[in-house]
Amino acid sequence: MRKYLIVTITVLSILFSCKNEDKTTVDTTNKAIDYASLVYPHLDTENSRWFFFSSACRPFGMVNLSPDNEIDGAWGSGYRYKTDTIKGFSHIHGWQISGVSVMPVTLSDENTKTVFKDFYSKFSHDDETVTPGYHSLELQRYGIRTELTSTTRVGFHKYTFPEKTKNAVLFNLNTILGPSDNAQGELRQISDTEFAGSVVATPTHRRPQEFKVFFSVSLDAPVTELQKDEATGNYLMHFSNLEKPLLMKVAISYTSEENANLNLKTELPHWDFEAVVQDSKDHWNSLLSRIKVEGNTEKQQRRFYTDLWHALQGRRNINDVNGAYPDNTGGKFKIGQLPLDTSGKPKFNHYNSDALWGAQWTLNTLWGLAYPDIYEEFAMSFLQYYKDGGLVPRGPSGGNYTYVMTGSPATPFFVSAIQKGILKENLEDIYDALKKNHLEGGIMEKAGYEHKTNIGGGLDFYMEKGFVPHPNPKGKFGGHQDGAGLTLEYAYQDWVLAQLALKLNKTEDYEYFIKRSKSYATLLNDEGWMQAKNVDGKVQADYSPYTYEEGFIESNGAQSTWFVPHDYDGLAELMGGKDKAVEKLNTQFKQAEQLNFTSGTSHASELHPEYRKIPINYGNQPSIQTAFIFNKLDRPDLTHYWSRQVASKVFGGLAPSTGYNGDEDQGLMGSLAVLIKIGLFQVNGGTEENPEYQIGSPIFDKVTIQLHPEYYSGKTLEIQSVNNSSSNVFIKEASFNNEDLLKFNVSHKTLTNGGVLKLEMTGTK
């Protein structure tokens, strides 16, 4: 009889070696579960990006307080597990945003004059504790024990200095910090325990306008001297006779010093550090506990909650507690104001967000099922950008458009929310906002990071010829001007918009966008591969579908051949029937398995170019739906088999060196891992009427999803996998509430009415 886990893991268990994590789990019945303690924050931290790792952070927090040991660039920076030197503790690790780096130090005759330039310190993972909402480590150079936690908008520091030392805190306000330089840093003393300041995050390639960060500081011990270094422009707070650990609060705002101070006083009026740590843990547990898994090993449970942790962070809150937010959508900065409820609180929060590119296979489904409240907030935030700047964004930063990635990925994001009943009001207005992006003057016209022109997206060619040529004969204007990839993306998103047009009885629009959605067929060559065409409609000779970015966006032709989420029946017919399509895709999976289904990190693929030729890549978004296509082609057994292999080989590890084996864009791949492991997936992003879930092969014996009572009529959804094991990956029979399912799919309405999805597992097809 399979046993289950008694979860008595403490915060320190996060640091335990992975070698003991394959033990069989034991019973959790009637025991309080600390889900946050199951999270392994160090997962894949050898491959971190600036926004990847955020330890002392609340879900989607404005403050993302964490130690930094690499600070040069957006990629390969922030917290990197193998780098042994701390360069500061900064408060913002967002999409193209950084700011307010501090460092506690001890002073001596030797470093008093050099500390502004020479202050880095070694540290050891042996003296480090990390769990969601808390990070502690020792700065070996100074013998200082540092502890970090936070509220949504306030970083809370606790520094235990050695006895009989001269103590100080450096505000390193003028430095390169992740994606941009921090410059024009200022710190102003208000009293001996209160300070205010600001710093400018200089423009980046993706965020072309500078972005000002305001902050408010409060300490529980008086500062005896505030010293400014003219050479660096940085500041040092001096203390004397500290007889207990120093506590420091740093609140931030993107609108004003006054609002930074308001954020501080509203969210953290007290000095109880341990209470904030506990409150942060409770906050994380309130979200992580919405999905309860039982069975499998402790290692796989820990990996699951680490994946879920990733799905609930990365995208950052940018508004103050009073609803003020930075609006940079126009030519000049202005302070916007969110609508308030009757109690004076914002009706929703406003967000900084990397692109929704690929969210149709990740956030749409996970948030739509377990976090509809979060889903609605993000949708309302994106509509606020439309109200301010006239476009629904792809991925906003600093209160402005970045035009990151391509197409209009917000269209499936919104339509899925509407079809699931999460968004119910102002549907005509939402439709008009989305439609604008699909026509001249909309966001589809713009290639990645195309800030000043609207030619790179090739929408004019798409509308005239039915495809975007590659290369664009008008020239190079932005990033990702890969014509075949753009064509496939536009066709899918046009189909999605057509579904909303149909719902709203816009027959003419429906027929127009449905016709455009068939444009994918113009790219399929005689060998059954998608292939780019030039402006004259001609294809390249000696074409290989395995050549990376040969007209495709962050993928190759083999991977992107299957980017037709809206019409696999039509694609299969063009390939010669479902049997031939299945054979083709199955062969690709067999080949990809030899490379563990991923192209690896960018560094790995540069060292080993063969990885970029992989025919299916679960390390980036363009082909992450492929295991579930088999179900649409009447071969659910292959969906069960390959989804289980992907779960094991791509998303099964638990170490700093492994995790997502590619590009984890602010929770997209973490969300994907969660969905594969619970065995529910939406191939078209959940955008049709009463969206359908494809049933995969869950890796756990039981999954219980708490359904949100404000959105869904059911209380819980249970997924029971009977006789589940690493070898019993196939589903012999499936039923919902004791009624047999004829196919391995089930509707959104059925699931959210609550009940039990029962799967009888077997080792044979």
N, C-alpha and C positions, 0 to 999 in steps of 0.2 A: 504494500500500500504506500502510495507516494506521501511524503511528509511535506509540511510547509514550514516557512520561516517564522521563528519567534523574533520579532524585530526589537532587539535590545541594544542596537548599535548606538554608540555614543558618537559625539563629534569627532573624537580621536580616531574612530574606525575609518574615517576617510583616508587616513594616512597609512593604513595597513597595506602590506604587500598584496598584490593581486594573486599570488601563488596559492593562497588559501581560500579563494573565492568560488571554487567549483564544488564545495560541499553541498550535499542535499539539504534543501530547506525544510523547516519544521513548522508546526501549527501556529497560526496567528489568531485563532478564534477568540473573540471577546477581549483582545488586547489592543491598547492604543498604539497606533503606528506612527512613528516619527519619520515621515517620508523624506523630509529634508536630509536626515542623516544617511539616507541611502544614496544620495547624490554624490558622485565622484567628480568634483570640479576640475581636477587636473586632467580629465580626459582630453587627449589630443592637444595639450598645451605646448607640445613641441612644435606645433604648426599654427600657432595663434595669429590672428589678425588683430588690429587695434580694438575692434569691438567684440572680439570673440569671447574673451574671458572677463567676467565681471563677478567678483566674489562678494564683497560687502555691499550688495545691491538688492533692492526690492524688485519685484516683477515690473519690468518696463520703467524702472526708476529714472528720474532726471539725473540724480546722482548715481554714478557707477564707480564707486570708490574701490580702487585696487592698487596693488603695488605694480610699478613698471620697472622692468629691467632691460627692455629694448624700446627706444623712443623715436627712432629714425624711420618714419614712413608708416603708411596705413597697413601695409602687408609685412608680415614677419615682425610685428612689434606689439607693444603692450607687455603682457606677462608671457614669458617664454621659459618653459620648464628647465631647459638645460643651461640657461644663462644665470650665473651665480651672483650677480651684482645688482643691488637695488639702486635705482636712479631717482626714486621719488614715489610718492603716493598721490596719484591724480584723481580728480573727481568726475571726469567726463570721459567715457569711452563709447562714443556714439558714432553713427554713420557720418563720417567726414567732420567730426567735431571732437575737440579735446580742450582741456583747460584746468587750471588751478592745481599745480603740482606743489606739494609740500614735502619737507624732509626734516624729522627731528635729528638733532646733532648734539654732541657734547663738545665743548670748547677747551682748548689748551693753548699754551704759549706757542706751540708749533703750528696750529691751524687757524688761529684767530684771523690772520690776514689772508689766508688762502681758501677759507671755507666756502666762499661764494662760487668758486670754480672747482674746488676739490672736496666733494662731500659724499660721493658714492660709497656704498658699503656692501661687503659680501654678506651672504646669508646662506643658511643650509635648510634643506627640506626636513631635516631631522628636528628642527626647532620651529616647524610651521604647522599650523592648524587651519584648515579651510573647510567651510560648509556654507551653504547658501545664506547670505546675509552677514557673514562673519569671516574675518581673515586675521590671523595672528602670526607674526614671525619676529625673530630677533635680528637686529642690525649688529653684526659681529664687530664692526669697526668701533662702535660706540657702546656696546653692551646694553642697548635699549630694546626693551620688549615693546613692540608695537601691536596694537589691536585696533581693528577697524569694523565699524558697522554703519548703518544708515537708516534714515527714513526715506521717503520718496524723493525729497528735495534737499535733505541735509545729511552731510557726511559727519560721522561722529568718531573721533579719534581718542585713543587712550594710550599714553606713552608712559612707561615705567622706566625712569632713568636710574643709572647706578648711583649709589650713595656718594656724597661729597664730590660731585662734578658740577661744572658750569654748564647749564642747559640752555638750549635754544631751539627754535623752529625756523627753518629756512622756507621762505615763500619764493619758489623758483618760477617767477611769472614771465620771464623772457627767455624762452628756450624752444627748440624744436620739440614737438610733443605729438607723436603719432602722425596723423595725416597732414598737419600744418604747423607752422611756427606759431608760438604764443608770443605776442609782442605788445608794446605799450602798456605793460603791466604797472598797476598802481595799487598801493596799499595806504590807507588813510586811518590814523588813530582817532577813535571817538572817545574812548576812556582807557583806563589801564587794563581792561579786560574785553573791550569791544573795538572791532575794526571793520572797515569796509573797503572794497576795492573792485577792480575790473581788469580784464585782460582781453585782448583782441586775438581771435583765431583767424589768422590770415587766410586769404582765398586759396582754394585748391583747384585742380583741374576739373573736379566734379562739382565743387561748390564755389562758383566764381566770385561771390561776394564775401567780404569780410564779415565776421560774426562776433559780436561782443558778448562776453560773459561777465556778469556782475556777481559779486559774492559778499557775504556778510559773515564775520568771524566773531565767535564768543568763546572765552576761556574761563576756567574755574580758578585760575591763579593770575595775579597781576603780572603784566609785562613791565619789566624795569627799564627797558630801552628798546626802541624800534630803530634799527640801523639800516640805512639804505646804502647799497654799494653802487657808486656812480658808474663803474665800468660795466657791470652787468644789468643794472637797473633793478636788481632783486633786493629782497628785504630779509632781515633777520630779527626775530623776536627773542629778546634775552629774558631769562628768568633767574631768580635767586632763591636759595633755601627751599627748594621743593621737597616737602616731607611726605608727599603722597603722589601717586600717578597723576600726570597732567591730563585733563580732559579738554578737548577742543571741538567745537562745532563749526562747520563750514557749510553754509547754505548758499545755493546758487540760484540765479535767475537770468533769463535771457532778455529781460525788459528794463530792469532798474535796480539800483542798490536798495531802494525802499522796498521793492517786492522781494528781494533776497532776504531782507530782514523780516518781512512779514512771513515768508516761508519758514524761517527759522523759529520765530516765536509761535507760529501756529502749529507746526509739526513736532517741535522738540522744545517745550517750555521747561523741561526738567533736566537733571544731570544723572539720571540712573542709567548707566551704560548697559548693565546686564539686562535691564528691562527692555531696552531697545533691541538687544541681541535676541531676546526671547520673542519679542513682538515681530521681529523680522522672520524668525523661524516659523512662527504661527501664521504669518502672512503667506509664506511659501507653502506651508502644509495645507492651508485652506485651498490652494489651487492644485497642488500635486495630488491631494487626496481625492480629487474628482474622478480619477481613474485608479482603481485598485486592482493590482494583479496578484495572482496566487499561483504557486507551482513553479516549475523549472528551478534553476539554481540561484543562490544568493547573488552570484556574479551577474546573472542575467536580469535579476530584479534591480540591482544597482544600476546596471547599464540603462535599463528602461527609464528609471526616474531621472537619470542624467540626461537622456534624450528629451524627456518631457521638460526638464529644467531649461534646456536650450530653447525649446519651443515657446517659452514664456519670458524671454528676455531678448536683448539686442536692440529692439526698436524702443525708442526712448521718449518719455514724456517731455514736452517743452513748455507747458503752460504753468503759471504760478497758481497758488492756492485760490486766488481771487479770480482766476480765469483769464488774466492777461497773458498774451503770448507774442512772440516775435513774428512779424509779417514782413517778409522780404520779397514777396511775389511781385511787387512793383519796382520802380526804379530806385525808390528810397525806402529806408527802414521806417516802419511805423509799428506802434503797439496795437495789436488787435485785442478783441474782447470776446470770449466765448459766452454764449447765452447761459444765464444763471437760473437755478431753480428757486423755489419759494424761500428756501433757507439761505440763499445767497451763494451757494456752491455751484461750480460749473456743471452743466448737464452732461458733459462728456469731457474727456481730456484730449489734448492736441499732441501729435506725435511727429518725431523725427524717424524716418524709416528708409532702410535700403529698399531696393526694388521689390515689387510683388511678383517678379519674374519667376515663374515656377510655383507660385502660391496656389495655383489651381489644383495641384497634386499634393499639397501639404497643408497650409493654413486653412484653406477653404474647408477641408474635411475635418481636421482635428478641432479647430476653433468652432466650426459650425455644429459639431456634435457635443463637445464637452465644455466649450467656452463661448457660447453665443453672446454673452455680455461683453466680452473683450472684442469679439468680432464687430458688434454694433458700434462700439466706441471708435474703432479704427475706421470704419466706414464713415461715421459722422465727421471724424477728423479730416479725411480725404475730401469730403464735401465742403469743409471749411476752406480748404485750399482752392476749391473751385469758386467759391463765393468771393474769395480775395483776389485770385489771379486769373480766373477764367478757364482753367483747365483742371481736370482731375489728374493728379500726379501719378508718375510711375514709382518714384522714390524720393521724397522730399528731405532736404537737409537745411538746417539753419533757417527754417521758415520759408524756404524757397524751393523751386524746382531744380533738380539736378539733371533731369533727363537721362538718368542712369538706365542702362540696358535699352530695350526696344519695345515697340508695339504699344498696346494698351492693356497691360495685365490687370489693371483695376476693373476692366469690364467683367471678366469671370469672377473676380472677387465680389463685386456688387451683385451680379445676377445670381450667384449662388446664395448669397445672403437673402435675396428677395425670394427665391424659389423655396427656401427653407423657412420662410416666415419670420426671419430675424429682422428684416426691414419691411415695414408695412405701410409707411406713410410717404407721401410726396413722390410716388413712383413715377409719375409723369415728369417731374422735374429731374429726378435721377436719370431717367431715360434720356432726356435732352442733354444732360451733362455728359453722359457716356457717348452718345451718338456724335457729339462734337469732336471727340477724339478720333473718330473713324473717318472723318471728312477733312477737306482742305482747311488748314488753320488749326487742326487738332494735333495731339501729341504723336500720333502715328507718323506724321511727316518728319519727325525729328529722329535722327540716329542717336546713339548713345552720347551724352554730354554735348549735344549740339545746341549750344546756348543762344547763338545769335542768328542762325539761319534755320530753314525748315526744308532742306532739300535731301539730306542724307538718308532719310527713311524711305525714299523712293515711292511714296504713296501715289504720286501722279502716274508713274508707270504701272503700278499695280491696278489702278482704276481703269487705265486705258488698255493695257495688254493682258491683264490677268496674272502678272508676275512682276517681281522686282528684279531688274537685271543685275548681273554681277560680272564685272564691276559696274558701279554707277557711272554712266558716261558723263555726268555733269561734274564729277570730281569727288574729292574727299572732304567731308564736312564735319564728321564726328567719329565716334567709335561704332563698331559692330555694324558696318554697312554691308553685311553679308546677304546678298539678294535672295538666295534660296531660303535661308533661315527666316528672313523677314516675311517672305511670301507665305510660308507655312504658319507662322504666328498670326499674321493678319487673317488668314482664312479661318483658323479656329476661332479667333476672337470675333470675327464677323458672324459666325454661326451662333456664338453665345449671345451677341447683341440681338440677333434675329429671334432667339427664344424669348427675350424680354419684349420685343416688338409684338410677337404673337400673343403673349400674355395680356398686353395692353390693347389688343385688337388693332394694331397698326399694320394692316395687311400689305400695303404698298412697301413700307419699310422692310417688313418681313421678307417679302419676295426679293427685294433688292439685295439684302445682306445674305440671304440664303444662296443666291446666285454667286455672289462674291466668295462665299465659303467653299465653293467647289474648285477654287483656283489652285489648290494643292495638286490637282490632277495634271496640271500643265507641266509639272516638274518630274514626273515619274518616267524614267527612261526604259528602254527595251529590256534591260536586265532586272528591272524591278527595283531600282534604286532612285531616290530623289537626287536630282542633279541640277546645278545652277545653269542658267541661260544668260547669254549676253543680250544686249539691247536689240539685236536682230533676231533673237530667238534661237540662236545656235548654241550647241553644247560643246564643251571642251573635248578634244580628242585625247585618247589614252587616259580616261578618267578612272580614278580609284576612289571608291566610296570610303576608304579608310584614311584618306588624307585629311588632316585636321584643318578646320576652317577653310575648306575649299568651297566657299560660298555659304557656309553654315556658321551659326553663332555659337562659339564655345563648344563645338562638336564637329563630327564628320558626317558624311552622307549616310553611312550605315546607321548611325544612331538616329539621325534626323528623318530617315525614311519613315519612321513610325510616329512622327509628330503630326498625327491626324486624329486628335482625341475625339473629334465629333463625328467621324465617319469611317470606322474600321470595316464596316460591311462594304462600303464603296471602294476603299483601298484594297481589300482582299479581292474583290471582283476584278480590279485592274491588274492584280498580280496573277490572275488565273484561277481564282477560287480560294476558299478558306484553307483547304489542305495545303496548297502551295505556300500560302502566307504563313501558316503554322510551321511548316518545314523550314522556311527561310528564317523566321524569328528564333526557332529552337536551335538552329545551327549557330546563330549569332550568340545565343546564351552559352552554348557549349564552348565556343571560342573565347568568349569573355571570361568564363570561369577560370581559364588558365591564368588570367591576370587578376583574379579575385574581384572581377566585375567593376573595377575602377581604374581610372587613369592616374590615380594617386594625387599627391600634392603637386603644385606647380613646379616646385624644385625637383621632385622625383621625375616628373614627366620631361623636364629639361635634360636630366641626366640619362633618362631611358626613353628615347623618343618613341619606342614601340608601344608604350602605354597610350599615347595619343591616338594610335590606330585601333584601339579597342572598339569592337562593334557595338557593345552596350556599356554605358558608363554610369554607374551609380555614385560617382563622386561629383557630379554636377547635374543641373536640372534637366537638360533637354531630353533625356531618355529614361527618366526615373519612373515612368508609368508602365514600362514595357512588360514586366512580369505579369501584370494584370490584363494585358491585351489578350492573352490566351483565352481567358474567360469569355471575352467578347467574340472570339473565334471558335467557340464551342469546344474548347479543350481546357476545362477548369483544372484538370489534373496537372497540367503543366504550370498553371498559375500557382497551384499549391506547392509544387515541387520547387520551382525557381524562386518564388518569394521566400520560401524557407531557407534556400541556399544563400540568398542575398542577406537575409537577416543574420545569418551565422557569420558569413565571411566579410561582409561590409560593416555591419552594425553590431558585432558580437564582442569586440575587444573592450578592455577596460584598463587603459594605460596612457601615460602622457604621450607615447609615441604613436598611438592609434586612436581612431574615433570615427572620423568621417571621410578620411582618405581622399580629400578633395576640397571642395569649397562649401563651407557651412555658412550660408548667407543669413545670419540673424535668425536662426531657428528653423529654416526651411528643411534642412537635412535631418535635424533632430525630430521635427514633426513627421517627416517621411518614415524614419525609423520606428516611431511610435505606431503609426498606422499599419506598417507591415507586420509588426509584432502582435497587434491585436486582431489582425486579419480583416480589416475593412478599408476599402479604397474606392475612390471615385475617379474613373478614367477620364471623364470629360469635365472634371472639376465640380460636379454637382450642380450643373447649370440648366438641366432640363426640368420640365414640370415634375414635381414630386421626385426629386433626385434619387438616383439608384446607387447603391453600394455594391461593389463586387466583393465577394467573400473569398478571403485568402486562407492561409494556414496559420492560425495563432500559435505563438510559441509558449503560451501559458495555459494552464489547466482552466483557469477562470479569470475573466476580466469583468469588473463591475464599474460601469460609468454612471456617475450621478448626473441626472438630467436636470437642467436648470428650470425651476418651477415657473419663472416668469416668461419662459419661451416655449416649453414643451409640457404636454399633459402627463407624460409618464414620470415616474419617480426614479427608476433605475433601468438601465439596460445591462443585462448579464450575457456574457458570451461564455458558454461552457464547452470545453473541448474534452470529450470523453476518450480515455485511452490515449491521451496525447503523450508523445515522446519524440526524441530526436530522429527516430526512424519512422514513426507513424505520422507522416506529414500530409497524407491524402485524406480528404473528407469523403467518407462512404455515404453518409446521410446527413441532411441538414433539416432542421425544423425551427419554427418560431412559435412560441407559446403552444407547443404540441401539434402544430399544423405543419405538414411536410412542405418543404420548399422544392419546387420542381426544377429550378435552376439555382446556381450559386450566386444569387443576387437578392437584394431586399431593399425596399423603398425607405426613404428618410422618414416619411410619416409613420410607417409601421414601427421602425426602431424607436422613434421618439415618443410613441405612445407607451413605450415601456414593455418589459417582458424579458423572456429568455430565448436567446439564439443558441440552440443546442447542436453541436457538431460531433458526429461519431467519427473518430479518427481511425485510420488503418495504415498499414505499411505497404499496401499494394494499390494499384490504380483501380 
